Structures are given as C-alpha cells and as structure tokens.
C-alpha cells in the first residue's frame, strides 16, 4: 500500500515508537501515581518525561502546563468548554475542523455565546479581519494553525499579537502543524495550544495534549481520580491534575515521547515539512499541465506557508469518493476524499457536498509514491472523461 493519508494519521510510525510501545507494555504498564511500587512510579516518570519533551519542543513555560488528552478533539473541547462563559463572544473561521466548529456552533445555537465565523480567502485568514471582528465581549479566538483541507499555514504570530492586545484568549489548533511547523510559545503569545500525538509527532492514536498558558484557567470538564490528592472533595487545582481526571493513556504517551524524540533526531519540524512540501510540488506541477477541465488545486499554493496536505478538485462529473475508492482497490494507494470534517471551507470553495481528494505525504513517503499516484490519476480520469 502507498500511504498518502498522513494528515489523518501518520503511517508507518518510526521503529523507535513501536519498540517503545512494546517495551512499555511488557515491563511498565501500571497505573501512574496510584501506588508506591516501582512500576507505578516508572509510569509516572514516563508521563513526566513526555511533558518535559513537549515543553522543550514547543518552548512552554513549564512541563506541568502540558495536559495529556485522548486526542486533539478532546484537547479542544477542554479548552473551549472550560473557558467560555455565558454571554461571551467568540471568533473562529471557516477553515476549522469540526472539533472546533461543532462545540462552538452548539454553544451558539444554545444562546450561550455569540459566534463570529470569518471567511478565508484562498485558504488564508487576514489578521486585519480578526482585529475588525473583536468586540469588548470577545473572550476567545479559536483558529487552526494549518488548515487540514488545504494545508495553508495561518499567520498566527501576527494574529496572536492582535488577540493579546485585545485581552482575549487565543486557542490554536495545531493538529496539522505540531511536528512540522516550528512553534515557540515563548515568542508567540498563544494561551492554549491543542494537538494530537498521532499525526506529525508520530505517536500512536488515542494521544494528544493541551498546553495551558498562564493567562488561561479552564475549568475541568472531566473530574475523577488523579492518583495524588485523593482527599480533596473536588478536582485538585494544581496543573496538570486539574484537567487530567481518570487514568491516562500511559502506554500511548510512552509511544508519543518516542515519536517526539524521533522528530528532534530527524532535524526538527522544518526538515520534515520541507520533505513533505517538496513531494507536493510535483503534484502542483502536474496540475499545471492539465486541461482547463482537468484537476485543480484547492486554495493558494505557497510552499513557504504550506504543510504536507494538498486538496485536489476533481474534474466536473468525477466524484472524489469514487476516485478514492478506485485508488484504494485498483492501485493500492490510500488518500482521503470528501469533506475532511471541515464543511464550512468546502462551502467557501464551492466543493460542498462532494468535497475534494486530499493527499498528504509523510516522513516515509518518497518520490516514487507521488509518481505512482499521478500515473493512477491519469489512468482513472482518462477512462471517465
């Protein structure tokens, strides 16, 4: 199988991740902090080591501000539902994944908040539009760093400064950027940063994290055991335990820590992004050779502000779902057709409801994978046009 669906989840994982999962599962898989025996203490150290690794990679204020979550959706829900209060104004965009759009839309329809959803242009949000949308009641600006449909990287440094000036909170969804775009929390005033472990950090599924900056103080929405302070009648106020009720996925975090170390050893986010974007350039060049009614790129292509995800708009009358199925069954190529859990941007692009065909190479993808994908598209579309 030629795997070009890394924007959904990276595959394969580095060998070091598989080894860490196997070793931890066989030797150390105990409940962290729940007992004084050596396996429990080693599990707790695994969590601590991973928090230190995240803090080092992203330049956080301190390791205890990193909250382990089930995935990025979980992290975003903790941030949104723990921060917003009745009567707040929230700003978001049409680029967002449903993990931001749905909780905000539900709160908006319930009358809890007033929601402003800004329109993107060719896949980018104008910082001036953020500034113009801010009101005295704006509590939160929730924005994707890199759009999962288009791969376009947003100017979050400029937007963060605008949000901080307005004394609002800035929540960044780094699902498509963590591990491939440098993020420095010391220089960019991001209040909450959410991402999964299973994409460009090369950890297993079922992992994620939320960074909680000093200005943010989200309420816990999952309460229960923490393994430390069992006497308190309510959730302990100390981070990370305030937001980590219940037994964490220590096995997954062990794999995530190995993935982070692998990303650093490969040269870091810049090196990994360049590899993926260089592969996509061949697809972009191929689309330029198409007829007027051929395949087109969705959004603006700028290799300097793009991650390794690219959506192609199929020729008229060719459903992307059908193309994806043929690529899978006849050519053993895995891509992702459809709306990609981001319907608003597809409405903006005019690709709703069928969506686009998204390909997303990863660190283990090679030029021959892209060549095979393009040959397959030529063969398929020649037979249906």
N, C-alpha and C positions, 0 to 999 in steps of 0.2 A: 504493500500500500504506500502510495506517495501521499504524505500527510501535509496538507496546506490549510489547516484549521487551527493554527496556534493562537489566534485571537480568542477562540473559545476555551481551549486549554492546551498547554504545550505538551507535545509528544514527539519523540520519546523524552523521558527525563534523563538527566545525566546519570551515569553509572553510580556516582557517589551518592545520589539520592536513594537509589534502590538499595545500595549497601547499608545506608544509614537506617532505612526503614526496617530491613531485615534484622540488622544487629539490635536495634532498639526493641523490636517486637519480641525477640528471643531472650533478651537479657534484662531489660529495664522497664518493662511496661507495667508500671504501678501507678496508683493514684497519687499525684503530687501533693505534698504538704499535709496529707491526711494522716500521716503516721511518722514515727521517728525511725523506722527501719531504713536500711541503706538504699533499697530500691525506690522508696518514696522520695527520699532526699535526692537521689540521682535524677528522678523525673522532674523535680522542682528545679534542679540545676539546668536541665535541658531547656525548660521554659526561660529561665533567666539568661542563659547563653543566647537564645534566639532573640530575646528583647535587646540585648547588647548589640547583636549583629544588625538588627533593624535600625537601632539608634545610630550606629556607625555609618551604615549605608545612606541613610536619609538625613543625617545631621540633626537629630532630635535633641530636645532639651535634656531628657534623661530617660533611661530604659524603662522606668516604671510607668511612663506615659503611653506605652505600647500595649494595646488591648488585643488579645487573641480572639478571633471571631470564627464563625462557621464558614464564612466566605465574604466576598465584598458586599453582597446584598445585606447580609447580617450587619456588617460594619456601618453601612449607610443608614439602615433603619435605626440602629442605636444612636447614631449622630442626629438624625432628623427628629425622631420621636422623643429623644431625650433632651432636645434643645428648644424646640418650638413651643410657644405658649399661645393661648387663645388671643386672637387679635393681631398676631404678628403678620408682617408682610415678608414674603419670601420670593427671591428671584432665582429662576432657573432658565434653561434654554431648550430649544427643540432638538439638540444633539444628544440628549440624555438617554441612557439605558433605562428600562422600566424600573430598575432598582432605585432610581431617584424619582422618575416621573410618577410611578404609581402611588407611593406613600404620600407624595406632595399633592397629587390630584385628589386622593381620598380625603385628606385634611381640608383641601379647598372646597370640595363638594359638601363636606360636613359643616362648612361655615366656620371652621376653627381658624383658618388663615386666609389671607388674600394672596393669590399667587399670580406672579407675572412670569410668563414664558417668552423669552426673547427668541427672535428668529435669527438663524445663522445665514451667512452669505457664502456660498461655495464651500461650506464646511467650517467656517470660522466665525467666532463671535467678536464683534467690535467692542473693545473696552469702553469706548465712549457710550455705547448703548447701556452697559452696566451702570455707568455713572448717572445717566439720564433716568434710569428706572428706579434708583434708590430714593426712598422716602424716609421721613422721620421714624416710621414704624418698621423699617426694614430690619429684620432680625438676622436673616440668613441668606447667603448667596451660595447656591449649590451648583457646581459646574464640573463637567468631565474635563480631564486634562487632555486626553486624546480620544477623539470620537471613535466608538467601536465600529461604526458602519464605514466611515470614510478614512480613518487613520490620521486625521488632521489634528495637529498639536496646538492647543489654545495658548494664548499669551498670558499665562497665569501670573507671571511676575507683575505685569502691569495691572492686571485685574485685582490681584491681592492687595496692592498698594491703595487702590481706589476703595476697596471694601474696608480696609483698616482705617482709612481716613474718615469713613462714614460711621465708624464704631460698630459695624455689623460683624457677624461671624462668617468666615469663609470655609466652606466644606468642599474638598476636592476629591473627585472620584478618579483614582489613579489605576483603574483596572487594566487599562491598555498601555500605561506608561511606566509603572513601577518595574524597574529592572532593565528598561531600555531607554528611558529619558532621565537624565540626572535631575534629582530633586534635593534641594538643600533647605531644610526647614530653618536653618539659622539665618539665611539671607532672604527667604521668601516668606512673608507673613501669612502662612496657612494655619488656620485654627484647628482644623480636623482633616486628616488625610486617611482615605479608605482604599483598600486594595485587596485582591485575593492572593493566595500563595501559589495557585496552580497555573498561572499564566507565565509571565516573563521572569518570575523568580524561580520557576522550575521545581516548585514543591508539589505535593500531592493535592488532589481535590479535597474539599472539606476543611480548608485552611484559609485564613485571612487575618487582617489586622486593621485596627483603627488607632491612629495617633491622635491624642487629645492634648492640645496645647494649653498653655497657662490661662488663656482668656476663655476657654470653653469649659463648661461644667455640666455635661449632660447627666440627666437623671437616669438611674438604672431602669431598664425595662425588662430585664431578666434577673430575678432575685432568687437566692438559694444558698447552697453551701459554697464556702471558699476554702475550707481546709485549714484556715488560720484562726480567725476570730469567730469562734462558734458561739460565744456568749452573747454577742450583740443581738438585740431583738430585730434590728433592721440590717440591711446590707452595710458592711463596713465602708466608711467614707474614703479610705485610702485607695489610691490607684495602685495597681490595675484592678484590685479585687472588687472595687465598687461596680465595675462593668463586666465582671467575669464570673457571674454566678453559675455554679454547676461544674461538673468535671470537664476539663478542657481536653481537646484532641491532642494529647501529648505526643502520640505516635506521629501524627501529621506534622506537628511543629518540629519534631526531630528531622523529618524529611525536608521541611521548609528551610531550616537552618543550614542543611547541607546544600540546598539549592542556592541560598544567598552566598555561601562561601564559593560555590562554583561560579556564580556571576562575577564575583570580585576577582577570582583567579583568571577568568577569561578576558579581563581587562576592563570590566565595568559596563555600565549602560551604553555609553557612546559607541563602544566597539560592537556590541550586539545589535544596536539599532542600525548602524551603518551596514552590517552584513545583510540584514533583512531588507532595508530600503534599496540597496544595490541590486538585490534579486528582483524587486518590484519594478525597477527601471526598465527591465527587459519586457515586462508586460505593458508598461506605458508606451514604449517604442512600438510594440506590436499593434496597439490600438491606433496609433497614428497612421499605420498602413492600411487600416480598414476603410471600406467604402463608407459613404455618408450614412448608409443604413446599417452599418456594422456595429460591433461592440464599442462602447464608450466608457470612459472613467467617470464615476460619480464624484462630484466635488472637485476642488482645485488640487492639482498635483504640484507640490513643492517639496523636493527631497530633503530640504533643510528643516522643514517643520512637519515631518510625517513619520509615523511609525509603520511597522510592517503589516498593515492591514489595508487592503485596497478593494473597493467595490466596483464591479463592472455592471453596466446597464446593458441588458441583453437586447439584441435586435428586436424590432417590433414583431409580435406574434410568437416569440420564443420564451415560454415561462422559465424563469431561472430555476424553479424547483425541478422541472423536467431535465434541465441541463445538469443539475447537481446529481440527480439520480443516475443519469447515464454515465457521468464521470465516475461515479462510485461503482456501478455494476459492470460496466464495459471496459473501463480504463484503470480501475483501482486507484482513483485519485479522490481524496477527501477534501471538499471545500464546504462552504456554508451558504446555501441560498436562502432567500426570504427577507424578513423584516429585521432580523437580528435583535429582537426585543427593544427596538427603538422606532416606533411608528411615526413619531412627530417629524423626524428628519426625512423620512421617506415621503411624507405628505408634502414637505417643503420641496423635495427633489422631483416630485411627480412620479415616483416609483411605487407608490402605495396603490393596491394592496399586495402586489406580487413581490415587490422588493428587488433586490439585486443579487448578484453572485459574488460573494466575498471570498478572496483568497488571502491567506496570512501565513507566509513562511516563518520559520523559526530558526534557532541557532543551528539545528542539524540539517536544515534544508540546503540543497546545492543547486547549481545552475541547471543540471540535467533534469531536476524536478520541474523547474519552470518551463523548460523546453518541452517536456512531455505534456504538461498542462496546455500549453499553447497549441501544440500539434493536435491534441484531442479536441480543443475548441474549434479549430479549423475543420476537422473532420466532421464533428457533430453539426456545426452550423451549415456546412456545405450541403448536408443532406436534408436540411429543413427549410432553407431559404429559397 
